[in-house]
Amino acid sequence: MVGGGSDGSLDLCARVCIIDDHENIIFHSYVNPPIPVTNYRFGMTGIRPEYLRDAMPMRQVQRRIQDFLCNGESLWKIQPTGGNAKILVGHGLDHDLESLQIEYKAEKIRDTAKYPPLMKSSKLSNSLKYDIQMGIQDPYDDCVATMRLYKRMRCQGHKIEEYPLASDPQNRNNFGSWRQSELEKMSPQQMLEISRSDYNCWCLDSLYI
């Protein structure tokens, strides 16, 4: 992100990169922001004024990204599972999508900054020995680091339940107050067997590859 506004504090998208899960570049471009850049933040972005002089306009970038993500489907018709729409993987995607002024279905977003199993770690890339967003940011390097982390979490092996979420109607009474006396007699293993997650595990994505 470069800076806009009188003090250069307004984040403006000036470069984007999209890769597939094999780390091949799908789209990579400098972006001409809709308002003047007042701080290029060279020490972090490596971007100079001449890089944006003939860059792709923001509207065209938005259209390219939206078309790629929706993959022929209307945004409002995209389903949580299945279909042609792409899963969007990234780190801090709320900020990125806001800067690009792009909307996308939350059910299709995989954000390593918000995934519960990863939020306990102060440095998400520890297990990858790969630095995300350190020093001058290369969007491709950040894409690769995040994709590798996502794929590692997606491949976690454990039992997949037919109704995996605590919010699924079939599971809402698993720990109902009316079952208190029954629950008190259960062993820890029995309690574990009826427990369900309160978030969508990324391992479920492997079912639709």
N, C-alpha and C positions, 0 to 999 in steps of 0.2 A: 504494500500500500504506500502511495505517495501522499503528500499533504495538500489540502486546499484550505481556503478561508484566509482571513487576514493574518492569523497567527500560524497557519500551516498545520493546525491540529485536526482538521477534518480529513478522515480517511477516504482516499479515492483509489479505486482499483486501477492499476496501470499495467498489469501483466497477469495473464491467466494460463493455466496448464491443466489439461485433462489427460489422464492415462487410462488404459484398460488394466485388467487384473494380471496381465502378463508384463506390465510396465512399459508397454508400447505407447508412444505419444499419439493421442487422438486429435488434440487441438492445443496449440501453443501460440500465443500472440501477445504483443504489447497492445494496450488499450488506450485510446484517446479519451480521457475523462470528460464529462459533460460541462465541467467548470474549470477555470484556470488552475494549474498547479502552482502553489507558492512555496512548497518545500519538497524537493525530490528525495529527501532522506537517503542520500547516496550510500552512507555508511551501512545501511540496513538493506536497501533495495538494489543498489548497484545500477540504478537507472539514471541516465543523463537526459537533458531536454531533447537532444537530437533523436533519441530512441522513440519518442512519442510524436515526433513531427508528422510522420506519415502513418501513424498507428491506426488500427482498425477502430472505427467509432463504437462507442458503448452500445448503441442500439443493435448494431450488427453482431457484436459479441454476445449480447443477451439472446438474440435470435438463434445464433449457432449453438449456444449451450442448451437453451430450452429445447430446440429440435433434437439434439443428441439425447438429452435425458428422457424426453417423452417418447422418442423412438416411434413416432407415428400415432401415438395415442393422445387423446385430448386430456389436458391436465386434470379436469374434473372427473374423468372416467377411470383414472389410474387406480388399480386395486392394490391392497397391501401386499398380496402375494400373487405370483404368476404374472401373466401379461407380458407386453413387450417393453414397458418402461424400465429404465435402468435404476439400479441401486447407486446412490450418490455417497461416496466415502470421502471423508475429509476430517480436518482438525479445526475446531472453532468455526463450523459452517454457518452458524447464525450470523456471524459478523461478515463472512464472505458473501453470503447470499444477499444480505442487506446492502452491502457496498455495490453489488452487481445489480441490485433491484430486481432480483429473480425470486419467484415463488416456486416451491416444490412441495410435493406431498411428504409430510413428516414421516409417514410409514416407510418411505423409500430412502430415508436418510440414515447413514451410519456415521455418527460423529464420535471420534475417539476422545474428544474432550468431555463428553457427557455420558459415556458408556459406564455404568456402575462398577463393573469389575476393574476398570482402569482408573477410576477416579481416586483410588487409594494410593496411587503412585504419583510422586512429585515429578517424575520424569518418565513419560509414557514409553520412551524408546530405550529404556534400560536393557530390556531383554534382547533388543535388536542391535545394540551397540551402534546406534544410528542417531544423530542429532537432528531434532526437528526444530526449525526456526531459530537457529543459533547463528549470529554474525550476519553476513550478507545472505539474504534469502534467495535461493534458487527454487522457483516453484516446482520444477521437475523433481529435485531432491526431496522436497517436502511431500510431494505426491507419492514417491516411492516409499519413503519411510512410513507414511500413514497407511498405504495399501498393504505393506508387509505386516504391519501391526494388526490391521483388520483381518487379513487372511489367517494370521496365527490364532486370533480369537475365534474366527469362524470354524477352525479345524479342531477346536477343543472337543474331545470325545466324552460324551456322557449320554445317559439314557434320554431319549426324546419322547415326551409324553404326548398323547393324542390331544390333550387340552393342557398346554404348558403354563398358562398364566393364572395367577391367583384371581384375576378379574373375570376369567371365563365363567359363564353361568354354572357350569358343571362343578366348579370348585368353590363357589361362594359360601357354601355351608360346611366346608371341611373343618373349620375351627369355630363353628357357630356356638354361641353361649349355651344353647340348649343341649350341646354335646359335652358339656363340661365334665360330668362324671365319667363318661366314656373316655374322654381324652386323658384324664388323670390316670387311667389304668393302662394306657399305651406305653410301650417301650420307646426309647429314642429312635430306634430304627423304624418303628411303625409310624411315629410322628413324621419322620423324614419322608416316608413313602407317600403321605398325603399332602406334603408341603409343595407349594408351587411358587414360581418366581413372580416378582412384581414388575419385571421388565422383559422385553423381547430379547431372548438370547440370540446372538448372531450365528450360532451353530445352525439355527433353523434355515438360514439363507442357503446352506449347502444342499437343501432338499430341492431347490429350484434352479440349480446350476445346469 
